[in-house]
Amino acid sequence: MALYSSFKLYTSADTFTLQPINADSSTASENVIIQRSTGNVQLNSPASAAPSDEEVLTIYGVIGFIRLLAGEYMVVITERSKAGQIGTKDIYKVKDYKVLPLSRNTLALTEAQVGEEASYLSLLHSHLQSGKFNFSYDYELTHSLQRQVELKGNTQPIWERADERFFWNKRLQSKFIDHTTKNKDQDLSRFILPVVNGFAEIKTAEINKKPFTFVVISRRSRHRAGTRYFSRGVDADGNVSNFNETEQILVADADIDGAASALPGGKIFLAHVQTRGSIPIYWTQINNIKYTPKLQIFNNPETENSFRTHFETQKTFYGPQLVINLVNNKGYEKPMADAFTKHISTLNDKDIKYLHFDFHHECSKMRWHRVALILDHFQSELHAQGSFKAVFGKDGVEKVVLKQTSVVRTNCMDCLDRTNVVQSVVSRWVLNRQLRDIGILGADEKFELFDDFEFEFRNVWADNADVISCAYSGTGALKTDFTRTGNRTKAGAMQDLQNSIVRYVKNNFLDGTRQDAYDLFLNYDVNPSGSYPLVDNRPLQIKALPVVLLVGAAMLVGSIILPENSLSTAVILFASFWLAIITYVFKFLIANGIQYVNWPKLVPLPYVKA
């Protein structure tokens, strides 16, 4: 049952009315009416005539509802862009949205609450504007192709079948979901649109005059989501930070493959899935405005259980694990390397094959070709792993030829830069095998020889790296010059330096607000009585010192460039005074750096004292 793909949204003083539009522009037989004063929802059939005083807006889906201090708000998609097609199914990106208040009465809010409400709305808008949201009305985007086939015969609606890890707006859809589950005759399933946060790129390509579609999709888990330094490690349910499932898909005409002739005129689908995620122990890096935050591994008695739970969950979804750990084996990362290796050894699971590959050591001096050593190490396992392959006929009937039987799980410290390089190398190896398998490439050919597609492959994977990195670290990925060009360059190193500086600023002074935006959207319930968690409660003297530093710097510069006689006693004393102030304040800021980090306020971190 496909979802409704567009609506007329009628807005009056009392109601919102969602009226689906059919492909032929006629009105569907049902609509949803939302009472603005109470938030009550009702499914009507047939649709009632729209009052003449109502405002009308065309929308392309409801992201959901969120309750703040003034009541509920409805978030709707007002503009979409088509990413492309997977087979015959359209994939869209959210291009624009609106946040519409149900209640029109804000007079009940105090002056302080009005300010608080504005802060919540600012967080909501920042999350919606910065996220990369993808959706489809008839393709189950939360699921890999293999899982979609395994769910065949499941008659549940799309929202109920969805992989809840990647159903990013599931919490916001709870109004429609709860109404549907509690009222047998009020099924809103065709109005419930799962949205995926991540990456989706669809390219048409041709090799040897044989056309195909190349797709890369990354799905970001909504569990333990957040920013680089404020979301690390594992939780009690085995969820890890920055968990992403990345699927590479290839679609070609079925008759290109002789083995697929049983379903002529159809399409052949091939897919391969990898995952990335934080090291599944309890750890963090505590920001203190120094360039490298302090690493802390917590002595949590639940570590062993959480570690085991994470991998049991991984095996449930993906089968045996090929685990690639890319952290350094020396310096401040060494304790993490040791801890991961220790817990893998303690787990002693025959379904987990583990490789610690010290990326920076093995690939030092720009010897990035040595990443191929990972393929050599796991050669037999990767051959056995295979990839998903199925043929779909014109009537939708499919013939499953192969299934992927295990998964590569890659991590570094952040699961961003080194991780993406390795994932792209694995996907390159898999894609060459797939293209040979269906006859697009000859037995001894590689797609690297075809410049146009090689360019597309490199840039899609580099764009994937940037999207995942921006969501977690606030900047594009490092090392993407290798992904885009196949070489590590000095220009790429300079770009990495720039990104590293921007990351430092954002991670220390801006990411607390970004983390609050994640928490508000995904798991934080606003207290209607108003607890004012977003207020900065630091002492005034603490908040004032950065201003004093700036004033001091301005005064020092002014004392040098403004006086006609810069070496006079008065000028020297004036400059010395401000230099002493700057020195004192700077030392104080460094010694008390933790006070100047932009910490999350909605869900305070347990290891940071208020």
Rosetta blueprint (number, residue, H / E / L):
1 M L
2 A L
3 L L
4 Y L
5 S L
6 S L
7 F E
8 K E
9 L E
10 Y E
11 T E
12 S L
13 A L
14 D L
15 T E
16 F E
17 T E
18 L E
19 Q E
20 P E
21 I E
22 N L
23 A L
24 D L
25 S L
26 S L
27 T E
28 A L
29 S L
30 E L
31 N E
32 V E
33 I E
34 I E
35 Q E
36 R L
37 S L
38 T L
39 G L
40 N L
41 V E
42 Q E
43 L E
44 N E
45 S L
46 P L
47 A L
48 S L
49 A L
50 A L
51 P L
52 S L
53 D L
54 E L
55 E E
56 V E
57 L E
58 T E
59 I E
60 Y L
61 G L
62 V E
63 I E
64 G E
65 F E
66 I E
67 R E
68 L E
69 L L
70 A L
71 G E
72 E E
73 Y E
74 M E
75 V E
76 V E
77 I E
78 T E
79 E E
80 R E
81 S E
82 K E
83 A E
84 G E
85 Q E
86 I E
87 G L
88 T L
89 K E
90 D E
91 I E
92 Y E
93 K E
94 V E
95 K E
96 D E
97 Y E
98 K E
99 V E
100 L E
101 P E
102 L L
103 S L
104 R L
105 N L
106 T L
107 L L
108 A L
109 L L
110 T L
111 E H
112 A H
113 Q H
114 V H
115 G H
116 E H
117 E H
118 A H
119 S H
120 Y H
121 L H
122 S H
123 L H
124 L H
125 H H
126 S H
127 H H
128 L H
129 Q H
130 S H
131 G L
132 K L
133 F E
134 N E
135 F E
136 S L
137 Y L
138 D L
139 Y L
140 E L
141 L L
142 T L
143 H L
144 S L
145 L H
146 Q H
147 R H
148 Q H
149 V H
150 E H
151 L L
152 K L
153 G L
154 N L
155 T L
156 Q L
157 P L
158 I H
159 W H
160 E H
161 R H
162 A L
163 D L
164 E L
165 R L
166 F L
167 F L
168 W L
169 N L
170 K L
171 R L
172 L L
173 Q L
174 S H
175 K H
176 F H
177 I H
178 D H
179 H H
180 T H
181 T H
182 K H
183 N L
184 K L
185 D L
186 Q L
187 D L
188 L L
189 S H
190 R H
191 F H
192 I L
193 L L
194 P L
195 V L
196 V E
197 N E
198 G E
199 F E
200 A E
201 E E
202 I E
203 K E
204 T E
205 A E
206 E E
207 I E
208 N L
209 K L
210 K E
211 P E
212 F E
213 T E
214 F E
215 V E
216 V E
217 I E
218 S E
219 R E
220 R E
221 S L
222 R L
223 H L
224 R L
225 A L
226 G L
227 T L
228 R L
229 Y L
230 F L
231 S L
232 R L
233 G L
234 V E
235 D L
236 A L
237 D L
238 G L
239 N L
240 V E
241 S L
242 N L
243 F L
244 N E
245 E E
246 T E
247 E E
248 Q E
249 I E
250 L E
251 V E
252 A E
253 D E
254 A H
255 D H
256 I H
257 D L
258 G H
259 A H
260 A H
261 S L
262 A L
263 L L
264 P L
265 G L
266 G L
267 K E
268 I E
269 F E
270 L E
271 A E
272 H E
273 V E
274 Q E
275 T E
276 R E
277 G L
278 S L
279 I L
280 P L
281 I L
282 Y L
283 W E
284 T E
285 Q E
286 I E
287 N L
288 N L
289 I L
290 K L
291 Y L
292 T L
293 P L
294 K E
295 L E
296 Q E
297 I E
298 F L
299 N L
300 N L
301 P L
302 E L
303 T H
304 E H
305 N H
306 S H
307 F H
308 R H
309 T H
310 H H
311 F H
312 E H
313 T H
314 Q H
315 K H
316 T H
317 F H
318 Y H
319 G L
320 P L
321 Q E
322 L E
323 V E
324 I E
325 N E
326 L L
327 V L
328 N L
329 N L
330 K L
331 G H
332 Y H
333 E H
334 K H
335 P H
336 M H
337 A H
338 D H
339 A H
340 F H
341 T H
342 K H
343 H H
344 I H
345 S H
346 T H
347 L H
348 N L
349 D L
350 K L
351 D L
352 I E
353 K E
354 Y E
355 L E
356 H E
357 F L
358 D L
359 F H
360 H H
361 H H
362 E H
363 C L
364 S L
365 K L
366 M L
367 R L
368 W H
369 H H
370 R H
371 V H
372 A H
373 L H
374 I H
375 L H
376 D H
377 H H
378 F L
379 Q H
380 S H
381 E H
382 L H
383 H H
384 A H
385 Q H
386 G L
387 S L
388 F E
389 K E
390 A E
391 V E
392 F E
393 G L
394 K L
395 D L
396 G L
397 V L
398 E E
399 K E
400 V E
401 V E
402 L E
403 K L
404 Q L
405 T L
406 S L
407 V E
408 V E
409 R E
410 T E
411 N E
412 C L
413 M L
414 D L
415 C L
416 L L
417 D H
418 R H
419 T H
420 N H
421 V H
422 V H
423 Q H
424 S H
425 V H
426 V H
427 S H
428 R H
429 W H
430 V H
431 L H
432 N H
433 R H
434 Q H
435 L H
436 R H
437 D H
438 I L
439 G L
440 I L
441 L L
442 G L
443 A L
444 D L
445 E L
446 K L
447 F H
448 E H
449 L H
450 F L
451 D H
452 D H
453 F H
454 E H
455 F H
456 E H
457 F H
458 R H
459 N H
460 V H
461 W H
462 A H
463 D H
464 N H
465 A H
466 D H
467 V H
468 I H
469 S H
470 C H
471 A H
472 Y H
473 S H
474 G L
475 T L
476 G L
477 A L
478 L L
479 K L
480 T H
481 D H
482 F H
483 T H
484 R H
485 T H
486 G L
487 N L
488 R L
489 T L
490 K H
491 A H
492 G H
493 A H
494 M H
495 Q H
496 D H
497 L H
498 Q H
499 N H
500 S H
501 I H
502 V H
503 R H
504 Y H
505 V H
506 K H
507 N H
508 N H
509 F H
510 L L
511 D H
512 G H
513 T H
514 R H
515 Q H
516 D H
517 A H
518 Y H
519 D H
520 L H
521 F H
522 L H
523 N L
524 Y L
525 D L
526 V L
527 N L
528 P L
529 S L
530 G L
531 S L
532 Y L
533 P L
534 L L
535 V L
536 D L
537 N L
538 R L
539 P L
540 L H
541 Q H
542 I H
543 K H
544 A H
545 L H
546 P H
547 V H
548 V H
549 L H
550 L H
551 V H
552 G H
553 A H
554 A H
555 M H
556 L H
557 V H
558 G H
559 S H
560 I H
561 I H
562 L L
563 P L
564 E L
565 N L
566 S L
567 L L
568 S L
569 T H
570 A H
571 V H
572 I H
573 L H
574 F H
575 A H
576 S H
577 F H
578 W H
579 L H
580 A H
581 I H
582 I H
583 T H
584 Y H
585 V H
586 F H
587 K H
588 F H
589 L H
590 I H
591 A H
592 N L
593 G H
594 I H
595 Q H
596 Y H
597 V L
598 N L
599 W L
600 P L
601 K L
602 L L
603 V L
604 P L
605 L L
606 P L
607 Y L
608 V L
609 K L
610 A L
